[in-house]
Amino acid sequence: MSITDKFLNDVEGHLLLVATREEGRTAAARFSAPLYWLTEGQRDEVERRFEAEYLALARASWRRTAARAGGVRDEYEARYRDLRRRLLAGWLLTCAVAFGVLVLCLA
């Protein structure tokens, strides 16, 4: 991975985190809006905790997605190697048969 790719991944990760935090704040405000009996301090605390939980859930989801993507990549690479091995074996067998036929025809 080049330095540029790493930089772009870091920027993308930062932007995703900022967007998720904003989503968490919006969801927290929507959640606490009907709780009219809360004082301003209580409302801020509820919203802060809600936002923190929202972000923790998003991170857990991202980790599961990354782990699954790694697993799928490993499966794909294993199948690809197996396919390449089979194609090579088939090609070598075909060449051996063709060579054998050629030798028999020339004999």
C-alpha positions in Angstrom: 0.0 0.0 0.0 1.5 3.3 -1.0 1.7 6.4 1.2 -1.0 8.1 -0.8 -3.4 5.1 -0.4 -2.7 5.1 3.4 -3.3 8.8 3.6 -6.6 8.5 1.7 -7.7 5.6 3.9 -6.9 7.7 7.0 -8.8 10.7 5.6 -11.8 8.4 4.7 -11.7 6.9 8.2 -11.7 10.3 9.8 -14.6 11.5 7.7 -16.5 8.4 8.5 -15.9 8.9 12.2 -17.0 12.5 12.0 -20.2 11.6 10.1 -21.0 8.9 12.6 -20.5 11.2 15.5 -22.9 13.7 13.9 -25.4 10.9 13.3 -25.0 9.9 17.0 -25.6 13.5 18.1 -28.7 13.8 15.9 -30.1 10.5 17.1 -29.4 11.5 20.8 -31.2 14.7 20.4 -34.2 12.9 18.8 -34.2 10.4 21.6 -34.1 13.0 24.4 -36.6 15.4 22.8 -39.7 13.7 24.2 -38.1 13.5 27.7 -39.4 16.9 28.6 -39.0 16.3 32.4 -35.2 16.2 32.2 -33.2 19.1 33.3 -30.7 20.6 30.8 -27.8 18.9 32.6 -29.6 15.6 32.6 -30.5 15.9 29.0 -26.9 16.7 28.1 -25.8 13.6 30.0 -28.3 11.4 28.3 -27.3 12.7 24.9 -23.6 12.3 25.7 -24.1 8.7 26.8 -26.4 7.9 23.8 -23.8 9.3 21.4 -21.0 7.3 23.0 -23.0 4.1 22.8 -24.0 4.9 19.2 -20.3 5.3 18.3 -19.3 2.2 20.2 -21.9 0.2 18.3 -20.8 1.6 14.9 -17.1 0.7 15.7 -18.1 -2.8 16.6 -20.0 -3.1 13.4 -17.0 -1.8 11.4 -14.8 -4.3 13.1 -17.1 -7.2 12.3 -17.4 -6.0 8.7 -13.6 -5.8 8.4 -13.1 -9.3 9.9 -15.7 -10.7 7.6 -14.1 -9.0 4.6 -10.8 -10.5 5.6 -12.4 -14.0 5.9 -14.0 -13.6 2.5 -10.7 -12.5 1.0 -8.9 -15.5 2.5 -11.6 -17.8 1.1 -11.4 -16.2 -2.3 -7.6 -16.5 -2.4 -7.7 -20.1 -1.4 -10.2 -21.0 -4.1 -8.2 -19.0 -6.6 -5.0 -20.9 -5.7 -6.9 -24.2 -6.0 -8.3 -23.2 -9.4 -4.8 -22.1 -10.7 -3.4 -25.5 -9.5 -6.1 -27.4 -11.3 -5.7 -25.4 -14.5 -2.0 -26.0 -14.4 -2.5 -29.7 -13.8 -5.0 -29.9 -16.7 -2.7 -28.0 -19.0 0.2 -30.2 -18.1 -1.9 -33.3 -18.6 -3.1 -32.1 -22.0 0.5 -31.3 -23.1 1.6 -34.8 -22.0 -1.2 -36.5 -23.9 -0.5 -34.3 -26.9 3.2 -35.1 -26.7 2.4 -38.9 -26.4 0.1 -38.8 -29.4 2.7 -37.0 -31.4 5.4 -39.5 -30.4 3.0 -42.4 -31.4 2.2 -40.7 -34.7 5.9 -40.2 -35.6 6.9 -43.7 -34.6 
